């Protein structure tokens, strides 16, 4: 259920505290149980989901990088770009050129 919630709400600010309130567990237990099932923390999983969606949007080429950043839940374009580069090895513009 947590996996589905993250996939359906990746554009919003999802924290362990929010998941805790939504699913009725303490934040540390949410993190522990999610990591046991998915191999990563909820925060890392959220980033992975956002990066996959960003790659999809960038490869379509219809949105500029700022629009992509906001569409996948980032409020800071620079932070989005740094995160994207760290996760993919490409700057968003490089990814678009290569795979768009």
TIZA-375338 format. One record per residue: residue number from 1; x negated, y, z negated of N, C-alpha, C, CB in turn. Coordinates in Angstrom, 1 decimal. Atoms other than C-alpha are relative to their C-alpha. Glycine has a CB too. Example, Ala and Ser with C-alpha at 12.3 -4.5 7.8 and 13.67 -1.06 7.14 Angstrom:
SITE    nr      n_x      n_y      n_z     ca_x     ca_y     ca_z      c_x      c_y      c_z     cb_x     cb_y     cb_z
SITE     1     -0.9     -1.2      0.0    -12.3     -4.5     -7.8     -0.9      1.2      0.0      1.0      0.0     -1.2
SITE     2      0.9     -1.1      0.0    -13.7     -1.1     -7.1      0.8      1.1     -0.8     -0.4      0.5      1.4
% end
This chain:
SITE    nr      n_x      n_y      n_z     ca_x     ca_y     ca_z      c_x      c_y      c_z     cb_x     cb_y     cb_z
SITE     1     -0.8     -1.2      0.0      0.0      0.0      0.0     -0.9      1.3      0.0      0.9      0.0     -1.2
SITE     2      0.9     -1.2      0.1     -2.9      2.4     -0.8     -0.6      0.2      1.4     -1.1     -0.2     -1.1
SITE     3      0.6     -0.1     -1.4     -4.5      1.6      2.6      1.0      0.7      0.9     -0.3     -1.4      0.5
SITE     4     -1.0     -0.6     -0.9     -1.2      2.4      4.4      0.2      1.5     -0.3      1.3     -0.8     -0.1
SITE     5     -0.2     -1.4      0.4     -0.7      5.6      2.4     -1.1      0.9      0.5      0.1      0.1     -1.6
SITE     6      1.2     -0.8     -0.5     -4.2      6.8      3.3      0.1      0.2      1.5     -1.3     -0.6     -0.4
SITE     7     -0.1     -0.1     -1.5     -3.7      6.0      7.0      1.2      0.9      0.4      0.3     -1.4      0.5
SITE     8     -1.2     -0.8     -0.4     -0.3      7.8      7.1     -0.2      1.4     -0.5      1.3     -0.6     -0.6
SITE     9      0.1     -1.3      0.5     -1.4     10.8      5.1     -1.4      0.6      0.0      0.4      0.0     -1.5
SITE    10      1.4     -0.4     -0.1     -5.1     11.3      6.1     -0.2      1.5      0.1     -0.7     -0.7      1.1
SITE    11      0.1     -1.5     -0.2     -4.4     15.0      7.0      0.1      0.8     -1.3      1.1      0.5      1.0
SITE    12     -0.2     -0.6      1.2     -3.6     15.8      3.4     -1.2     -0.2     -1.0      1.3     -0.4     -0.7
SITE    13      1.0      0.1      1.0     -5.9     16.2      0.4      0.3     -1.2     -1.0     -0.2      1.3     -0.9
SITE    14     -0.2      1.2      0.8     -6.0     12.7     -1.1     -1.1     -0.2     -1.0      0.2     -1.3      0.9
SITE    15      1.0      0.2      1.1     -7.8     12.2     -4.4      0.4     -1.3     -0.8     -0.1      1.2     -0.9
SITE    16     -0.3      1.1      0.8     -8.1      9.3     -6.8      1.1      0.4     -1.0     -1.2     -0.5     -0.8
SITE    17     -1.0     -0.5      0.9     -5.9     11.4     -9.2      1.4     -0.1      0.7     -0.3      1.4     -0.5
SITE    18     -1.3      0.0     -0.7     -3.2     11.7     -6.6      0.5     -1.4      0.2     -0.1      0.7      1.4
SITE    19     -0.4      1.4     -0.2     -3.3      8.0     -5.8      0.4     -0.6     -1.3     -1.2     -0.8      0.6
SITE    20     -0.4      0.5      1.3     -3.2      7.3     -9.5      1.4      0.3     -0.4     -1.0      0.6     -1.1
SITE    21     -1.4     -0.4      0.3      0.0      9.3    -10.0      1.0     -0.8      1.0      0.2      1.5      0.2
SITE    22     -0.9      0.6     -1.0      1.5      7.8     -6.8      0.2     -1.5     -0.3     -0.5      0.2      1.4
SITE    23      0.0      1.5      0.2      0.7      4.1     -7.6      0.0     -0.5     -1.4     -1.1     -0.6      0.8
SITE    24     -0.2      0.3      1.4      0.8      4.2    -11.4     -1.2     -0.7     -0.6      1.1     -0.9     -0.1
SITE    25      1.3      0.5      0.6     -2.9      3.2    -12.1     -0.9      1.1     -0.4     -0.7     -1.0      0.9
SITE    26      1.0     -1.0      0.4     -5.7      5.1    -13.8     -0.9      0.2      1.2     -0.8     -0.3     -1.3
SITE    27      0.9     -0.2     -1.2     -8.1      6.7    -11.2     -1.1     -1.0      0.1     -0.5      1.4     -0.1
SITE    28      1.1      0.9     -0.1    -11.0      4.5    -12.1      0.4     -1.4      0.5     -0.7     -0.1     -1.3
SITE    29     -0.5      1.3     -0.4     -8.9      1.3    -11.6      0.4      0.1      1.5      1.3     -0.4     -0.8
SITE    30     -0.3     -0.2     -1.4     -7.6      2.7     -8.2     -1.3     -0.2      0.8      0.6      1.4      0.3
SITE    31      1.3      0.0     -0.7    -11.2      3.1     -7.1     -0.5     -1.5      0.0     -1.0      0.9     -0.6
SITE    32      0.6      1.3      0.1    -12.3     -0.3     -8.4      0.8     -1.0      0.8      0.1     -0.4     -1.5
SITE    33     -0.8      1.0     -0.8     -9.4     -2.3     -6.9     -0.1      0.2      1.5      1.5      0.0     -0.5
SITE    34      0.1     -0.3     -1.4     -9.6     -0.5     -3.6     -1.3     -0.5      0.6      0.2      1.5      0.3
SITE    35      1.3      0.4     -0.5    -13.3     -1.1     -3.3     -0.1     -1.6      0.0     -1.1      0.5     -1.0
SITE    36      0.0      1.5      0.0    -12.8     -4.8     -4.2      0.7     -0.6      1.3      0.7     -0.6     -1.2
SITE    37     -0.7      0.5     -1.2    -10.3     -5.2     -1.3     -0.6      0.5      1.3      1.4      0.4     -0.1
SITE    38      0.5     -0.6     -1.2    -11.8     -2.8      1.3     -1.5      0.1      0.1      0.7      1.3      0.2
SITE    39      1.4     -0.1     -0.1    -15.4     -2.7      0.4     -0.6      1.4     -0.1     -0.5     -0.6      1.2
SITE    40      0.4     -1.4      0.1    -15.5      1.1      0.1      1.0      0.7     -1.0      0.0      0.7      1.4
SITE    41     -0.9     -0.8      0.8    -14.0      3.7     -2.2      1.1      0.6      0.8     -0.8      1.1     -0.8
SITE    42     -1.1     -0.7     -0.8    -10.7      5.4     -1.3     -0.5      1.3      0.7      1.1      0.4     -1.0
SITE    43      0.6     -1.2     -0.6    -12.7      8.6     -0.6     -0.7     -0.3      1.2     -0.9      0.7     -1.0
SITE    44      0.7      0.4     -1.2    -15.0      6.9      1.8      0.9     -0.5      1.1     -1.1     -1.1     -0.3
SITE    45     -1.0      0.5     -0.9    -12.1      5.1      3.4      0.7      1.2      0.7      1.0     -0.9     -0.6
SITE    46     -0.7     -1.2     -0.6    -10.3      8.4      3.9     -0.9      0.7      1.0      0.4      1.0     -1.2
SITE    47      0.9     -0.6     -1.0    -13.4      9.9      5.6     -0.1     -0.9      1.2     -1.4      0.1     -0.7
SITE    48      0.1      0.9     -1.1    -13.6      6.8      7.8      1.2      0.2      0.9     -0.2     -1.4     -0.4
SITE    49     -1.2     -0.2     -0.8    -10.0      7.2      8.9      0.0      1.3      0.7      1.3     -0.1     -1.0
SITE    50      0.0     -1.3     -0.6    -10.4     10.9      9.5     -1.0      0.0      1.2     -0.4      1.0     -1.0
SITE    51      1.0      0.0     -1.1    -13.5     10.3     11.6      0.4     -0.8      1.2     -1.4     -0.6     -0.5
SITE    52     -0.6      0.8     -1.1    -11.8      7.6     13.7      1.0      0.9      0.8      0.7     -1.3     -0.5
SITE    53     -1.0     -0.8     -0.6     -8.9     10.0     14.4     -0.7      1.2      0.7      1.0      0.6     -1.0
SITE    54      0.7     -1.1     -0.6    -11.4     12.9     15.1     -0.6     -0.5      1.3     -1.1      0.5     -0.9
SITE    55      0.6      0.5     -1.3    -13.2     10.7     17.7      1.0     -0.1      1.1     -0.7     -1.4     -0.3
SITE    56     -1.1      0.2     -1.0     -9.9      9.9     19.4      0.4      1.4      0.5      1.2     -0.6     -0.7
SITE    57     -0.4     -1.3     -0.4     -9.0     13.6     19.5     -1.0      0.7      0.9      0.4      0.9     -1.2
SITE    58      1.1     -0.6     -0.7    -12.4     14.7     20.7     -0.1     -0.6      1.4     -1.3     -0.1     -0.8
SITE    59      0.1      0.6     -1.3    -12.5     12.2     23.5      1.1      0.3      0.9      0.0     -1.6     -0.2
SITE    60     -1.1     -0.5     -0.9     -9.1     13.4     24.8     -0.4      1.4      0.6      1.3      0.0     -0.8
SITE    61      0.4     -1.3     -0.5    -10.6     16.9     25.1      1.0      1.1      0.1     -0.6     -0.2      1.3
SITE    62     -1.0     -1.0      0.0     -7.4     18.8     24.6      0.0      1.0     -1.1      1.4     -0.7      0.0
SITE    63      0.1     -0.9      1.2     -8.2     20.4     21.3     -1.4      0.5     -0.1      0.5     -0.7     -1.3
SITE    64      1.4     -0.5      0.3    -11.2     22.6     20.4     -0.4     -0.6     -1.4     -0.1      1.5     -0.1
SITE    65      0.6      0.7      1.2    -13.4     21.4     17.5      0.7      0.5     -1.3     -1.5      0.3     -0.1
SITE    66     -0.7     -0.5      1.1    -11.7     23.7     15.0      1.4     -0.6     -0.2      0.1      1.6      0.0
SITE    67     -1.3      0.6      0.0     -8.3     22.3     15.9     -0.1     -1.4     -0.4      0.7      0.1      1.3
SITE    68      0.2      1.4      0.3     -9.6     18.8     15.6     -0.3     -0.1     -1.5     -1.2     -0.7      0.8
SITE    69      0.3      0.0      1.5    -11.1     19.5     12.1      1.2      0.2     -0.8     -1.0      1.2     -0.3
SITE    70     -1.2     -0.2      0.8     -7.8     20.9     10.8      1.0     -1.1      0.2      0.6      1.4      0.5
SITE    71     -0.9      1.0     -0.3     -5.8     18.2     12.5     -0.3     -1.3     -0.8      0.0     -0.4      1.4
SITE    72      0.3      1.2      0.7     -7.7     15.5     10.6     -0.2      0.2     -1.5     -1.3     -0.6      0.6
SITE    73      0.0     -0.3      1.4     -7.5     17.2      7.2     -1.2      0.8     -0.6      0.0     -1.3     -0.7
SITE    74      1.1     -0.8      0.5    -10.6     19.4      7.0      0.4      1.5      0.0     -1.3     -0.2      0.8
SITE    75     -0.3     -1.4      0.0    -10.2     23.0      6.0     -1.2      0.9      0.3      0.5      0.4     -1.4
SITE    76      1.2     -0.7     -0.3    -13.8     23.9      6.7     -0.7     -0.7      1.2     -1.0      0.0     -1.2
SITE    77      0.5      0.6     -1.3    -15.1     23.4     10.3     -1.4     -0.4     -0.2      0.2      1.0      1.1
SITE    78      1.5      0.4      0.2    -18.8     23.4      9.2     -0.1     -1.3     -0.7     -0.7      1.1     -0.7
SITE    79      0.0      1.2      0.7    -18.1     20.7      6.7      0.4     -1.2      0.8      0.9      0.1     -1.3
SITE    80     -0.5      1.0     -1.0    -16.2     18.7      9.3     -1.2     -0.4      0.9      1.2      0.5      0.8
SITE    81      1.1      0.3     -0.9    -19.1     19.0     11.7     -1.2     -0.7     -0.6     -0.6      1.3      0.6
SITE    82      1.1      0.7      0.7    -21.7     17.9      9.1      0.4     -1.4     -0.3     -0.3      0.8     -1.3
SITE    83     -0.5      1.3      0.3    -19.5     15.0      8.1      0.0     -0.9      1.2      1.4      0.1     -0.7
SITE    84     -0.1      0.7     -1.3    -18.9     14.0     11.7     -1.4     -0.5      0.4      0.7      0.9      1.0
SITE    85      1.3      0.3     -0.4    -22.6     14.1     12.4     -0.6     -1.1     -0.8     -0.9      1.2      0.0
SITE    86      0.5      1.0      1.0    -23.5     12.1      9.3      0.7     -1.4      0.3      0.3      0.4     -1.4
SITE    87     -0.7      1.3     -0.3    -20.9      9.4     10.2     -0.2     -0.6      1.3      1.5      0.2     -0.3
SITE    88      0.0      0.5     -1.3    -21.3      9.1     13.9     -1.4      0.2      0.7      1.0      0.8      0.9
SITE    89      1.3     -0.2     -0.6    -24.8     10.4     14.6      0.0      1.1      1.1     -0.6     -1.2      0.6
SITE    90     -0.2     -1.1     -1.0    -23.4     13.1     17.0      0.7      1.2     -0.6      0.9     -0.6      1.2
SITE    91     -0.9     -1.1      0.3    -22.2     16.6     16.6      1.3     -0.1      0.7     -0.8      1.4      0.4
SITE    92     -1.2      0.2     -0.7    -18.6     16.9     17.6     -0.1      0.4      1.5      1.1      0.9     -0.7
SITE    93      0.1     -0.4     -1.4    -19.5     18.7     20.8     -0.8     -1.0      0.8     -0.7      1.4      0.1
SITE    94      0.8      1.0     -0.7    -22.1     16.1     21.7      0.9     -1.3      0.2     -1.2     -0.4     -0.9
SITE    95     -0.9      1.2     -0.2    -19.5     13.3     21.1      1.0      0.3      1.1      0.8     -0.2     -1.4
SITE    96     -0.9     -0.3     -1.0    -17.0     15.1     23.3     -0.7     -0.1      1.4      0.6      1.4     -0.2
SITE    97      0.7      0.1     -1.3    -19.6     15.4     26.1     -0.3     -1.4      0.4     -1.3      0.8     -0.1
SITE    98      0.4      1.4     -0.3    -20.7     11.8     25.8      1.2     -0.9      0.3     -0.8     -0.5     -1.1
SITE    99     -1.1      1.0      0.0    -17.3     10.1     25.3      1.3      0.6      0.5      0.2     -0.6     -1.3
SITE   100     -1.3     -0.6     -0.5    -14.7     12.6     26.6      0.3     -0.2      1.4     -0.1      1.5     -0.3
% end
